[in-house]
Amino acid sequence: MATRKIGNIIYKNTALFLCDMQDKFRNTVQYFPQIVIVAGRLLAGAQVLDIPVMVTEQYPKGLGHTVPELNVSQHKVFSKTSFSMFIPDVQRELEKYKDVKSIVLCGIEAHVCVQQTVLDLLERDYDVHVVVDACSSRSQVDRMFALQRMQEAGAHLTTSESILLGLVRDASDPKFKQIQKLIMGVAPSSSLLPGLHQS
């Protein structure tokens, strides 16, 4: 009997993928500042939990590098022209972490690079968690239908607070207090709920 993946996650079996959070997208991707803040939470959480981080940049010669608000200096940054993050160099790096079964994914654009990364990871039987408050696109129609498409394909849609607490799992964990500090304030809104007043 086939088993259904329910999306339980622990930090010892997880990697974080940060997709193409680059300077040239700052003025074109909607809710970019909010997405950067939430991605920063995830990066900080990965550092606390000692989770491997894969960072990509789409054609950095033309689109610039990862925004300075996200300190990726301690992580490997992979240049790509492929829309999917799951390029050969990233695959080889990920293979070094034999226990990794789950990927937490955030970045831009939701309907292109994030979505194609999700599909490639699912094809290789990774459990994929898309952090919806840390993904956006230039068009919110593209963003909405990308999230729907990824969920239909088998990805788990989640939020930054949910994934961080899901990773640590227990308030008795020695790392819980550090994670709790990251989520003390509510994550900034990026208009995921149509009609909800945006402050």
C-alpha positions in Angstrom: 0.0 0.0 0.0 1.4 3.4 -1.0 2.1 5.8 1.9 1.0 9.4 1.8 3.5 12.0 2.8 2.1 14.1 5.5 4.9 16.6 5.8 6.4 16.0 9.3 9.8 17.6 9.4 12.8 17.7 11.7 15.8 19.9 11.4 18.4 17.0 11.3 16.9 15.9 8.0 16.3 19.3 6.4 18.0 21.7 4.0 16.9 25.3 3.2 16.8 26.5 -0.4 16.9 30.3 -1.0 16.0 31.1 -4.6 17.3 34.1 -6.5 16.7 36.9 -3.9 18.7 39.4 -6.0 19.0 43.2 -6.3 17.4 43.6 -9.8 14.2 42.1 -8.6 13.7 44.6 -5.8 11.6 47.0 -7.8 9.6 44.5 -9.9 8.6 41.7 -7.6 5.6 42.6 -5.4 6.1 42.6 -1.7 9.8 42.2 -2.1 10.8 43.9 1.2 8.4 41.7 3.1 9.7 38.5 1.4 13.3 39.5 2.3 12.4 39.9 6.0 10.7 36.5 6.1 13.6 34.9 4.2 15.9 36.4 6.8 14.0 34.7 9.5 14.5 31.4 7.8 18.2 32.0 7.2 18.6 32.9 10.9 16.7 29.8 11.9 18.8 27.6 9.6 21.9 29.0 11.4 20.5 28.2 14.8 19.5 24.7 13.8 22.7 24.0 11.8 20.6 23.3 8.7 22.5 23.3 5.3 21.6 26.2 3.1 21.7 26.3 -0.7 21.6 29.8 -2.3 21.2 30.4 -6.0 21.4 33.5 -8.1 19.9 33.7 -11.6 22.4 35.2 -14.1 24.0 37.4 -11.5 26.0 39.3 -14.2 22.8 40.9 -15.3 20.5 40.6 -12.3 23.0 41.3 -9.5 23.7 39.3 -6.3 21.7 38.3 -3.3 20.4 41.4 -1.5 22.7 42.6 1.3 19.8 42.3 3.8 20.3 38.5 3.5 23.7 37.6 4.8 24.6 34.6 2.7 28.4 35.0 3.1 28.8 31.8 5.1 26.8 29.7 2.5 27.7 28.5 -0.9 26.1 30.6 -3.6 25.4 28.9 -7.0 25.1 30.9 -10.2 22.6 29.6 -12.7 20.8 30.2 -15.9 18.4 27.3 -15.5 15.2 28.4 -13.9 15.2 25.4 -11.5 17.6 25.6 -8.5 18.3 21.9 -8.8 21.3 22.3 -11.1 24.1 19.7 -11.1 26.3 21.8 -8.7 23.4 22.0 -6.2 22.6 18.3 -6.6 26.3 17.4 -5.8 26.3 19.7 -2.8 23.0 18.3 -1.5 24.3 14.7 -1.9 26.9 15.5 0.8 24.1 15.6 3.3 23.0 12.0 3.2 20.3 12.4 5.9 18.4 15.3 4.1 15.0 14.2 3.1 13.1 17.5 3.4 13.6 20.8 1.6 12.3 24.1 2.9 12.1 26.5 -0.1 11.6 30.2 -0.4 12.4 33.0 -2.9 11.4 34.3 -6.3 9.7 34.1 -8.6 7.1 31.7 -7.4 5.7 30.7 -10.8 9.1 30.2 -12.4 12.2 29.3 -10.5 10.5 28.3 -7.2 7.9 26.2 -9.0 10.4 24.4 -11.3 12.6 23.7 -8.3 9.7 22.2 -6.5 8.8 19.9 -9.4 12.4 18.7 -9.8 12.8 18.0 -6.1 9.4 16.1 -6.0 10.5 14.0 -9.0 13.5 13.0 -6.9 11.3 12.1 -3.9 12.3 14.9 -1.6 9.6 16.2 0.8 9.2 19.9 -0.2 7.9 22.6 2.0 7.2 25.9 0.3 7.1 28.9 2.6 4.3 31.0 1.2 5.0 34.2 3.1 8.6 34.1 1.7 7.7 33.6 -2.0 6.4 36.1 -4.5 6.3 37.1 -8.2 5.8 40.2 -10.2 2.2 39.2 -10.8 0.0 38.1 -8.0 -2.0 36.0 -10.4 1.1 34.1 -11.2 1.9 33.7 -7.5 -1.5 32.5 -6.6 -1.6 29.8 -9.4 2.0 28.8 -8.7 1.1 28.0 -5.1 -1.9 26.0 -6.3 0.1 24.2 -8.9 2.9 23.3 -6.4 0.4 22.0 -3.8 -1.4 19.9 -6.4 2.0 18.4 -7.4 2.6 17.3 -3.8 4.5 20.2 -2.1 3.4 21.2 1.4 2.5 24.9 1.7 3.4 26.5 5.0 4.4 29.7 6.7 7.7 30.8 8.2 6.5 30.6 11.8 4.9 27.2 11.2 8.0 25.7 9.6 10.4 27.1 12.2 8.3 25.7 15.1 7.8 22.5 13.1 11.5 22.1 12.8 12.3 22.5 16.5 9.1 20.5 17.5 9.4 20.8 21.3 9.6 23.8 23.7 12.1 21.7 25.7 14.6 21.6 22.8 17.7 23.6 23.8 17.4 25.6 20.6 13.7 26.6 21.1 14.4 29.9 22.8 16.6 31.1 19.9 13.9 30.1 17.4 11.2 31.8 19.6 13.1 35.1 19.4 12.9 34.9 15.6 9.1 34.7 15.6 8.3 37.1 18.4 6.9 39.6 16.0 4.3 38.7 13.4 5.7 38.2 9.9 5.0 41.1 7.6 1.9 40.7 5.4 2.4 40.0 1.7 -1.2 40.0 0.6 -1.8 36.3 0.6 -5.4 36.8 1.9 -7.4 38.8 -0.8 -9.5 41.5 0.7 -7.6 41.6 4.0 -6.6 45.2 5.0 -2.9 45.6 4.5 -1.2 47.7 7.2 
